[in-house]
């Protein structure tokens, strides 16, 4: 079957765990074809370019969610290209969208405001229909009419208290933010050669990446699957609280993101959260528990298979791995280690990790190095001997830590000291290696550990030191916990179980999806869909475009010359341009 994989700020443009999970999914399901539609979130991702793709995947579309849409290439020639009737329809739909999301109560279940959620959906799909008819939606979303709608909603009854004091500058900033978030509505991905031809849309978040999936379901009846390892709505809440935006802009953007998540959860055929914590967030936003199925992220256990079962009984080495950022609380870990050294003078601490993408990481690492030098001054046996510090800062690839497996092999106890954590990848790796762990109770840590390690409160160096001391003093307990951890990780967190789960989910959703005439909108009054008209395995491909052809929206191709008439040139392909007739996938 053909899967439309919808990403935002991730695969195939960004590195990290989100990229790695998509890569493992695509390569693991080699019997399916994946059409990728990627939304980039930073200029850095665009400049880096996409990563090399497996043979069963092609990048069919890309679009930026940052910067301004080039005026010269906007559909319809900008706001002036829209007639009075189009502008009137836009104001009506945009008013529904903004009023619908602004009236949703913050912190309450949306079921109490079903009418407002319906109004948001009516406005969202009205704008999508308007863009599909050729209206210049990006220009309209930044127009004076859009600002007037925002002003009326912010100053009207029922608006969030924080938004009622919005000034003109706030309204302009909000209009620009909403235009970026709603760009997927105006993309040219919804023709007969693109999302109309996929059997299933798989969105990697309930944010802007889900919008093409919602439109695929509306226009073509394509089922939508949403996978969230870290809940996108929560990430937006945290980003808005730290961003240099005014209170009215933060309040309305948070309301918009919540309304979009509510609509996505309501329309998706199935939701696959990556942890129980993500599942609780989705249920809080109104997701039907019957359509929730937890699927843990898969990780490769092979690189850690050769690690010895346990470190020597007399060793006392703590190992921390990850990206060095302030939310990892390495300062608290260093203070905990100073407390531990009073009882275990031979203990050493290895901090193994790079800087990642956080702009504060370099300064934080410098701060941690200075603290380590202050807490543990180099001690020498005499005036001629070089002293050593019990704390070492290393990176994977150094002679002392060539691979992650080598780092974990040296560990007596693996430590996680984070104050904020999603799915704790380093803990799973330590569990694959059969190592006992001490972790802080944050994110999905307790769910992953499941009783096979010690868990302490975050930001509590004394509790962290006491737990490490208890494990260092009891080799039998370490071995028992390590063996249980390895068995749990191999049962729940491997790539194989993740791939098997999604293979079954894909077939299940396609088998229950009604067959429809090719390219026929679901809302049209033509032939009625016929459930089970074709088995999931018998779809015959007929892709009109060659593999590797990337569909970039017209407004994002300002550098390309366009022929007279304003429409981009497209090559024609004969019978040999697509796949062979009768090919099954």
N, C-alpha and C positions, 0 to 999 in steps of 0.2 A: 504494500500500500504506500501511498504518498503522504508524508507528514509535513505540515507547515509548521516549522519551529520558529516561534516568535520570541525574540530576546530584546532586552533593554540594558544597554551598558555592559554587555557581556559577550558571549560567544557570537562570532569568531573574532571580535576586536579586542577584548580585554583578557588579561591573564587572571590567574587566581582560581579559587575553587569553583566559582560559577562557570568559568570556561572549562575547567577540567571535567566537571560533571556532564556538561553537554557533549564534550568530546568522547567521554566514555559511553554515553548513551548512543550517540550516532554510530560509533565504531562497533559497539556491542550488538546493535540491531542492524547488521549488515544486509539482512533480507528486505529491509524497507528503504525507500528513497526519502531523503529529507530535503525540503526546500526551505532555506533559511531566509528570514526577514528580520534584519537587525536594525535596531535604533541605537545610535551612538549618543553618549551623554556628555562627552568632552572633546575638544579639538585634538587632544593628545591621542585619543582612540582613533580618530579619523586619520591622523598623520601616521600612526603606527601601521595602519592597514590591516586587513584580515589575515588570520593565520591560514596555513595550508589545510585544506579540507580533505576528508576521506573521499573515496571514489563514489560513495553512495549519497553524497551531499553536494548541493550547489547553492551558492549565495544568489538568491533571486531578487533581493531588494535590500536597500539600505537607505537610511534617512537620518539626519541629525536632529536631536532635540535641543540643540543649543544654537546660539547666534540668531540672527535675523534671516528670514527668507529673502533671497534676492528679489528686489522689486521688479527687475526686468524679466524675471522668469516665473513670476507668480501666475497661476492659472487665471485667465480672464483679464489679464493686464492690470491688476490692482483693483482697489475699491471703486474707482471710476468706471471700471468695466462692468459693474453690477448695476442693473436697472433698478427702478424704484420698487418694483414688485419683489425682486430678490432681496433688497435691503429690508423691506417690510417683513418678509418671511424670516430673515436672519434675526431681526430684533425679537420677533415672537419666540423663536426657538431658543435663542440665547437667554432670554428672560426666563424661560422655563428651566433651563439648565442651572443658571446661577441661583434662582430663587429656590429650586428644588434642593440643591446641596446646602445652601445657607440655612435652610430651615431644619435640616437634620440635627437632632440634639446631640451634642458632644457627650460621650460617655454613656449613652443609653442605647438600648437595642433598637435598631431601625424599624422593627415590626410595629412600633407604636406610631410611626409616621409613614405608613405605606403610601398614602396619597402623595407625599412630598417625594418619595423615592420614585414613584411612577412619573411625577412631573420631571424629575431629573432625566429619567430614561427617555421620555418624550422629547425633551429638548436635545439630548445627545443624538438620538437617531434622526431627529429633524435636521440637525446640522449636517449629519452624514449624508442624508438624502440631498440636501442642498449642494454639498460639495460634489456629489456624484453627478448632479445635473450640470456641473461646470461652473458653479459660483466660485469666486475667488475667496475662499474661506479664510486663509491666513491674513489677507488684507482686511477682511471684515472684522476679524477678531481683534484687530488693533485700531479699528476705526472709531470715530467720534460716537457713532451709535452704540458700540460696545461699551464705551466708557460711560455713556449716559445710563445704560442698563445697570452697570455695576453701581453707579451712584445711587440710583433709585432703590436697588436692593439693599445696599449698605445703610442707607438712611431711612429705610422703610420699617414697618413693624415686623417683628419676628427675626430680625437679623441678629447674628451673634453680637453680644455687647462689645467685644473687642473691635468689631468692624464698623460700629456706628460712628466712630470719629474719623473715618477715612477721608483724606484730603486728595486733591487732584493728583499729586505725585504718587500716592498710594494706588489710586485707580489705574493710572498709566502702567505702573509696575505690575499690578495684578493682571491687567489685560495682556501684557507681554508674556507673563508666566503661563497664563491659560492658553495662549496661542501656541506656545512651545509644547505644552502637554497634550494639546488636541491636534497636533500635526498629523498623526496617523489617519485622522478622518479625511484629509484631503490628498492622501497619497494615491498614486495610480496603480495600486496593487490589486484592485478588485475587478479587473477585466477577465475575459475568458481564459487567458493564458497564465494567470497567476493563482490567487487564492481560490478562484472558482474551481480549480482542478485538483485541489488537495482533498484527501479523504478525511483528514482530521487536523485541527489546529491545536498545537500544544504551546501554550504561553508559559514562560518561565517566571512570571510575576503577575500580580493583579493590578499593576500600574498601567502606564501607557502601552506596554507591550501587549496587554490584553485587548486593546481597542481593535486592532485588525482581526482578532479572533471573534470579538463581538459582532463586527460587521460581516465577517464570513458566515456567522450563524444567521444573521438577519437577512443577508442578500441571497445566500445559497443553501441555508440549512445545514451547514457544516458543523459537526459537534465540536465543542471546545473543552479542552483539558487544561487545567491550571495547576502548575507545580510551584510551590513556594517553600524554599528551605529557610530563608529569613523573610519574615512577612514584610512586604514592600510598604504597607501602610505604616508600620512601626518605624521603619527606616526613615520615611518622610517626616514623621512626627519628630524624631530625634534631629534630623537635618534642619527642619524649620526652627526648632528651639535654639540652635546654635548659629543659624545664618543671620547675616546683617540685614534683616528685613524688618519693616515696621509691624506693629501688632495687628493692624487690620489685614495686611497682606498675609501674615502667617495664619491668622484665623480662617480666612476664606480659602486659602490654598489647602489647609488641613481639612476643611469641610468638603472641598472638591475631591480630594484624594479619598476621603472616607466614602463619599457617595459613589465614586467610581469603583471602589473595592466592593461595596454592597451590590452594585449592579453586576459586577463580574461574578461574584459568588452566587448570585441568583440565577444567572444564565448558563454557567458552566455545567456541562454534563457530569463532570467529576472533578473533585479537588483532591490533590495528593500533597498534603503538607509533609515536610521533612522531619517533623517532630511533634510530640504532643503539645508542646508550647505553641508552635505555629497553628496547630489545630484549634487550640483555645481561642486564639486571636480571630480566626476565621469564624468560629461559632459566635463569638461576641459581635461580629459584624453581620450576623443573620444567616450564615451558611447553614444549609440543611445537614444535620448530622448523618443522614442516610447517604449523602453524596460526598462524604469525607472518608478518605482512606490513607492512613499514614504509610509512607514509603520512605524509609531511611536512605540518605545518600550513600551510594556505594563507594567503597575505597578499595584500592588494590592491596591485597594481603601478601602477594608474592614476594615483593622486595624485603619483607620482614620474616620470611619463613626460616631463614638460616640463623637467626639470632638465637643465642643460647637461652635456655629456659629461665635462668636466673643468674644474677651477678654473684660473685663469691660472697660467702657469709660474712667475711670480715671487712667488706668494702663499705664505704659510707659516702657515695657520690650521688648528689641530687642533680637532675638534668631538667632544664626548662627549654622548650623549643617553641618557635613561632616567630611572628613579625613583631619587632620591638616598637610598641606604640604605648601611649599613656594609659589606655584602658586595660593593658595587661598587668598593671600595678607591680612592676619590677622593683619599685622603691619599697613597697610592703614586703616583697619577697626577700630583699636584701636585709631588712630589719629582722625578719623572721629567721634568716640564716645566722645573723649575729647572735640571736637568742639561742639557736640550736648549738652553735659552736661552744657555748659555755659548758654544755653537757657532753658534747661529742667533739673534742678538739681536732680529731682527724678528718672531720667532714669537709668535703669540697663541693662547690657549686659550679656547674657549667651552664652558662646562658648561651644558647646556640640559636641564632636567628639573624635575619637581615632586617632592613629598614622598612620594606614594603612601600606603599604609595602615600602614606600619611606624611604631610609636610612638616609635622612636628616631631617626626621620628628621630631625625638626626640630633636635634637638641635634647630630646629625652634620653637618647643613648649616652650622650656626653654627660648629662646629669647623673645617670646611673653609674657610669664609670667613676665619676668624681666621688659619689657616695661610697662605692666599694673601696676606693683608695682610702677614704676617711675612716670607714668602719674596720677595715682590715689592712693596716699598714704592713708593708713588707717586713718580714722578720728574717734576720740572718743569724746563723750560729756564731759568726765572728765577723771581724771587720773586713775580711777578704772574701767572704762567701756572699753571693747574690741572694737576696731574699725572694720569696715567692708569695703571691697572693692566693688565698684559697678560692677566690672568685675569678673565673675566666670567661671572657666574652669572645665567642667564636662564631663562625659562619659555616654553613654546609659547603664543603669543598676544600676547607682547610686541611692540612696534613693530619691534624688530630681528630677531624670529623669529616672524612671523605664523603660519607653518605648519611642519610637519616638513620639507616639501620645501624651503622657504626656508633652513632650518637646514643641511640637507645640501648645498644649492647653494653655500653659503659655505665649505665644507670643502675644504681641500687634502688632508687625511688624516682619516679617521674612526677614533677610538680606542675600544676597549673594554678596561677594566682590571679586570674582575670577578674575585673569588676563588671565587664560587659562581654558576653560571649554568645554566639549563636550555636551552631553545631560544633562541638569541640573536636576538631580534626586531630590535634596532637594527642588527645586522650585515646582515640581509637587506634592510632598508630602504636602507642605504648601498649595498649591491650593486645594488639596483634603480636607484639614482642613478648608477651607474658610478664609484663612489669607491673608491680604494685604502684598505685598512684595516690597522690594527695591533691585534691582539687577544691576550688571555691565553689560555693553553691550559686551558680549563675547560668542563665541560658538553659540549654538542654543537658547540662552536666549530670544531674541526678538520673535523668532518663537514660543516658548513655552508660553510666557506670553501673546502675542497677544493683548496688550492693557488693560490687567487686573491688571497691576502693574506698578510701576515706574522703569525706566531704566536710568542709569547714565553712563558716560564714566568710563572705568577702570582706576585705579591708580589716582583717583581724590577724596581724602578724603572730601574736602569741598562740592562737589556736592553730595556725599553720605550722609553727615550730613544734608544738606539742604532738601533732599528728605525725610529722616527719620523724620526730624522736621515737615515737612508739613503733613505727615500722622498722627503723634502723636497728632497734634493739631486739627485734623478733624475726629472725630469718624464716622460721617455719610459717609464720603468718604471711610474710611477704610471698613465699612460694605458693601458698594456698590461694591467696588473692590473685596472684599473677596467672595461675592456671585457670581459675574461674573467669578472669577477664578475657583471656585468649579464647576460651570456648564461647563466651558470649559474643565477642566481636566476630568470630568466624560464622556464627549463626545468623547475626542480624545486619552486619555492616559491610559486607563484601560487595564488590562490583557485580558478581554473579547473581546475588539475590535481588539487587536493584534492577538489573537488566531483565531478569525473569518476570519481575513484577510488572514492568512497563510493557513487556511483550504481551502479557495476558490482558493488561488494561487496554492496549490499542485494539486488540482483536475483539474484546468485549464491547467497546464503544462503537466500533465499526459495524459489528454484527447487529447492534440494536438501532443503528442509524437508518432512517428510511432512505431508499434509493430515490434519486431525483433525475429528471432530464438534465443533461450536461449544460451548465451555464444558466439554468433556469432559476431565477430568484425564488427564495422560499415563500415570499409574500405574494408572488404573482398568482393569477387565477388560472394557470394552465393545468397541465396534468397533475393529478394529486400524487404525492409521494407514496411509494409502495414499500411498506416495511418488509425486510428480508427478501427483497427482489433479487439481490445478488449476494453470494457469500463474501466474507471479508477477504478471502485469499484470491478472488478471481477478478480483481480490477485490472483492466487492460490499459496500459499507458499509451499516451499519444501526445507527449509534450511537444508543442510547436516551436520551442526555443531550444537552442543547443545548451548542453551542460556548461555552466560557468557564466551564462549571460546574466548580468546583474541589472535588475530594474531599479534605477535611481529615479526618484520623483523629478518631474520636470523643473520644479522651482529650485532644486538642488543641483541643476546642471547648467549653471550660468556660464561656465567656462566653455561649453560646447556651442558651436554655431548651429543655428536652426534655419532651415530653409524657409522660403516664403510661405506664408500661411500660418507660421507659428508652431507647427507640429514637428516633433523630432523625426528624423529619418529612421526607418526601420528596415532591416534587410528581410527579404523573403526567403523562405526555405522550402525546398521541395520535399518529396516524400522521404528523402534520406536525412532530412534535418532533424527529425525526432527519433524516438526509439523504434525499434523494429516492430512491425505489426504483430499483434498477438503476444507480445512479451508480457509476462506476468511477474508482479513483485508484491 
